[in-house]
Amino acid sequence: MEFHSCLRRCRVAEASPTVARRILAKALRERREAARITGGKAAGHAGMHAGTLSRVESASTRIQPGTAQLLMRFYGASDEECEAAFQLAHLARRKGWWRSYKSVPKWFEPYLGLEADAVFLRGYQDQLLPELFQTEEYAHLVAQASIPALSEVEVRERVEICLKRQERLTGLNPLRLDVVMSESALRLEVGGATTMKPQLSSLLERCDLPNVTCRIFPYSAGAFPHQSGSFTSLSFEEKSQLGFSFGEVVYQGHEAGASYLEDEDTTTRFRAIFENLRDRALSEDGSRALIERVLTEYS
C-alpha cells in the first residue's frame, strides 16, 4: 500500500512526537518525489532553505504545521492528506514524557519515542541485562558506572526512565519482546550477590510474562555471527493503533551516540542475524534452567 493511502487512515493523535515526525518526513519526501518536484523548488515555494527541507525529510528537524500543509498542497495531495500533515506536524512539536528528564542524551531521545509506539521489539544483549529487565538497584549501579560520570540527580533520572519504560511490558496492549542475551550478560556481576540475587529472580519473572520470550546464547554455542555488539529492532505493524505501515528501525548504541538504521536491506540483514542467534541459543526452558543455575551460585 502506498504511504499516502496509509496517511489518510492514520489516527495521528495517538502517535508519539518521534513517530509523528518520522511519518510526516516520509510523507513529505514521498509526495514530493511522486510529484517530480525538486527539493530546491519545494523549499523555495515554502520560503525555506533547501537544506532545511532536507533535514525535515530526514526527520532530523521539525516543521511548522502550516508549512507542512502548504507543501502537501503544492505536491497535489488531497484535503485529507493536507489535514493529516498539519496534525502530524503539530503533534511532532509536542514534548514526549522523556523530555522532562534533563539527563536524557539527545541521541537517545528518538529511541524512547520509537519504543513508546513499537508493538514488537527484538534484541540481542551482549554484556548487561536488557534495560527492560533491570531492577532498580541494578539500573542504579549501571548508571553510576557511566563515563563521563553522572551526578546523583542524573543517576536517579536514568533509573526513573528505565523503570517507566518497563511499564510497557504489562497492562493493556503490552509490548511484545523477543530477546537473546549472551551468557556473559547473565554472569557479569553488578553489585555482587545483594544485587544479583533479586535481579536474577526478577529476570525469571519477566521471562514468564506471556508477551516476553527470553533465550540465552551460551558460551558453548561457538562463534558469534555479529561482531558489533548489542542491537534492538523495533517493529510497527501495518494495522497498528496508528493505522499505517512504518516498517522496522534497528537501533545500535555506541560510545559516540547511536545509529538508527531504517533501509530495508539493513533491517533484513539484522533480522537474519537475530534469527541465527535465536536458533542457536538455548530453548526457553533451557535458558530458564541456566538462569536458575546462576542464581543458585549466589545462595
Secondary structure in CASP SS format (residue, H / E / C, confidence):
PFRMAT SS
TARGET T0000
AUTHOR 0000-0000-0000
METHOD secondary structure of the structure
MODEL  1
M C 1.00
E C 1.00
F H 1.00
H H 1.00
S H 1.00
C H 1.00
L H 1.00
R H 1.00
R H 1.00
C C 1.00
R C 1.00
V H 1.00
A H 1.00
E H 1.00
A C 1.00
S C 1.00
P H 1.00
T H 1.00
V H 1.00
A H 1.00
R H 1.00
R H 1.00
I H 1.00
L H 1.00
A H 1.00
K H 1.00
A H 1.00
L H 1.00
R H 1.00
E H 1.00
R H 1.00
R H 1.00
E H 1.00
A H 1.00
A C 1.00
R C 1.00
I C 1.00
T C 1.00
G H 1.00
G H 1.00
K H 1.00
A H 1.00
A H 1.00
G H 1.00
H H 1.00
A H 1.00
G C 1.00
M C 1.00
H C 1.00
A H 1.00
G H 1.00
T H 1.00
L H 1.00
S H 1.00
R H 1.00
V H 1.00
E H 1.00
S C 1.00
A C 1.00
S C 1.00
T C 1.00
R C 1.00
I C 1.00
Q C 1.00
P H 1.00
G H 1.00
T H 1.00
A H 1.00
Q H 1.00
L H 1.00
L H 1.00
M H 1.00
R H 1.00
F H 1.00
Y C 1.00
G C 1.00
A C 1.00
S C 1.00
D H 1.00
E H 1.00
E H 1.00
C H 1.00
E H 1.00
A H 1.00
A H 1.00
F H 1.00
Q H 1.00
L H 1.00
A H 1.00
H H 1.00
L H 1.00
A H 1.00
R C 1.00
R C 1.00
K C 1.00
G C 1.00
W H 1.00
W H 1.00
R H 1.00
S H 1.00
Y C 1.00
K C 1.00
S C 1.00
V C 1.00
P C 1.00
K C 1.00
W C 1.00
F C 1.00
E H 1.00
P H 1.00
Y H 1.00
L H 1.00
G H 1.00
L H 1.00
E H 1.00
A H 1.00
D H 1.00
A C 1.00
V C 1.00
F E 1.00
L E 1.00
R E 1.00
G E 1.00
Y E 1.00
Q E 1.00
D C 1.00
Q C 1.00
L C 1.00
L C 1.00
P C 1.00
E H 1.00
L H 1.00
F H 1.00
Q C 1.00
T C 1.00
E H 1.00
E H 1.00
Y H 1.00
A H 1.00
H H 1.00
L H 1.00
V H 1.00
A H 1.00
Q H 1.00
A C 1.00
S C 1.00
I C 1.00
P C 1.00
A C 1.00
L C 1.00
S C 1.00
E H 1.00
V H 1.00
E H 1.00
V H 1.00
R H 1.00
E H 1.00
R H 1.00
V H 1.00
E H 1.00
I H 1.00
C H 1.00
L H 1.00
K H 1.00
R H 1.00
Q H 1.00
E H 1.00
R H 1.00
L H 1.00
T C 1.00
G C 1.00
L C 1.00
N C 1.00
P C 1.00
L C 1.00
R E 1.00
L E 1.00
D E 1.00
V E 1.00
V E 1.00
M E 1.00
S E 1.00
E H 1.00
S H 1.00
A H 1.00
L H 1.00
R H 1.00
L C 1.00
E C 1.00
V C 1.00
G C 1.00
G C 1.00
A H 1.00
T H 1.00
T H 1.00
M H 1.00
K H 1.00
P H 1.00
Q H 1.00
L H 1.00
S H 1.00
S H 1.00
L H 1.00
L H 1.00
E H 1.00
R H 1.00
C H 1.00
D C 1.00
L C 1.00
P C 1.00
N C 1.00
V E 1.00
T E 1.00
C E 1.00
R E 1.00
I E 1.00
F E 1.00
P C 1.00
Y H 1.00
S H 1.00
A H 1.00
G C 1.00
A C 1.00
F C 1.00
P C 1.00
H C 1.00
Q C 1.00
S C 1.00
G C 1.00
S C 1.00
F E 1.00
T E 1.00
S E 1.00
L E 1.00
S E 1.00
F E 1.00
E C 1.00
E C 1.00
K C 1.00
S C 1.00
Q C 1.00
L C 1.00
G C 1.00
F C 1.00
S C 1.00
F C 1.00
G E 1.00
E E 1.00
V E 1.00
V E 1.00
Y E 1.00
Q E 1.00
G E 1.00
H E 1.00
E C 1.00
A C 1.00
G E 1.00
A E 1.00
S E 1.00
Y E 1.00
L E 1.00
E C 1.00
D C 1.00
E H 1.00
D H 1.00
T H 1.00
T H 1.00
T H 1.00
R H 1.00
F H 1.00
R H 1.00
A H 1.00
I H 1.00
F H 1.00
E H 1.00
N H 1.00
L H 1.00
R H 1.00
D H 1.00
R H 1.00
A C 1.00
L C 1.00
S C 1.00
E H 1.00
D H 1.00
G H 1.00
S H 1.00
R H 1.00
A H 1.00
L H 1.00
I H 1.00
E H 1.00
R H 1.00
V H 1.00
L H 1.00
T H 1.00
E C 1.00
Y C 1.00
S C 1.00
END
